[in-house]
C-alpha cells in the first residue's frame, strides 16, 4: 500500500487498504492502513467516516483504542491540519531555509 502511495496511486492504495480492513475488521492495524491511505489521498470525509467506524468497532469489541490509531483519528478529524509522521521532520517554511534575500 505504501508503495502505491509513493507512486501517487492513492485510489489504488485506498482500495487495497479497504480490502485488507474488510478481511481483518477487528484488528486496528488494518484500519490504520486504510486511514493512512485516505489521509494521504486527502479524502477527509472518508477518513472521518472510517475513523468513526473504527471507534464503533473498538466499542463493540470492548478493547482500548491503540495510541497509533488515536493519532490517526486526530489527524482525520482535523482535516490534515496536524502533521503526519512523514511531515514532522520536514522544514515548516522552505522559504526561510535559504535565509533572507536568498
C-alpha positions in Angstrom: 0.0 0.0 0.0 2.7 2.5 0.9 4.5 1.7 -2.4 1.3 2.7 -4.2 1.1 5.9 -2.3 4.7 6.7 -3.1 3.9 6.4 -6.8 0.9 8.7 -6.4 -1.7 5.9 -6.8 -3.8 6.9 -3.9 -7.0 5.4 -5.2 -5.4 2.0 -5.6 -3.8 2.3 -2.2 -7.2 3.1 -0.6 -8.9 0.2 -2.4 -6.1 -2.2 -1.3 -6.2 -0.9 2.3 -10.0 -1.2 2.4 -9.8 -4.9 1.2 -7.3 -5.5 4.0 -9.5 -3.9 6.6 -12.5 -6.0 5.3 -10.5 -9.2 5.6 -9.4 -8.3 9.2 -12.0 -5.9 10.6 -11.2 -6.5 14.3 -7.5 -5.6 14.1 -6.7 -1.9 14.4 -3.6 -2.2 12.2 -5.8 -2.9 9.2 -7.9 0.2 10.0 -4.8 2.3 10.3 -3.6 1.3 6.8 -7.0 2.5 5.5 -6.9 5.7 7.5 -3.3 6.4 6.3 -4.3 5.9 2.7 -7.3 8.1 3.0 -5.3 10.8 4.8 -2.5 10.6 2.1 -5.3 10.9 -0.6 -6.6 13.9 1.4 -10.0 12.3 1.4 -11.0 13.9 4.7 -14.7 12.9 4.6 -14.0 9.3 4.1 -11.2 9.3 6.7 -13.6 10.8 9.2 -16.3 8.3 8.4 -13.8 5.3 8.6 -12.5 6.8 11.9 -16.0 6.8 13.3 -16.5 3.2 12.2 -13.2 2.3 13.9 -14.4 3.8 17.1 -17.6 1.8 16.9 -15.7 -1.4 16.3 -13.4 -0.7 19.3 -16.5 -0.1 21.4 -18.3 -3.2 20.2 -15.2 -5.3 20.8 -14.7 -3.7 24.2 -11.0 -3.0 23.6 -8.9 0.1 24.0 -8.0 2.3 21.1 -4.3 1.9 20.4 -2.2 5.1 20.5 -1.3 4.9 16.8 -5.0 4.6 16.0 -5.8 7.5 18.2 -3.2 9.7 16.5 -4.6 8.9 13.0 -8.1 9.6 14.2 -7.0 13.0 15.4 -5.4 13.8 12.0 -8.6 12.6 10.2 -10.8 14.8 12.4 -8.7 17.9 11.9 -8.6 17.5 8.2 -4.9 17.3 7.9 -4.0 20.4 9.9 -1.8 18.3 12.2 1.4 17.0 10.6 1.7 13.3 9.7 4.7 11.2 10.7 6.3 11.8 7.3 5.9 15.6 7.5 7.1 16.1 11.1 10.7 16.2 10.2 10.2 18.5 7.2 11.0 22.2 7.4 7.9 24.2 8.1 8.7 27.1 5.8 11.1 26.3 3.0 11.4 30.0 2.0 13.3 30.5 5.2 15.8 27.7 4.6 18.0 29.9 2.5 17.8 32.9 4.8 16.7 36.4 4.0 17.1 37.5 0.4 18.1 34.1 -0.8 
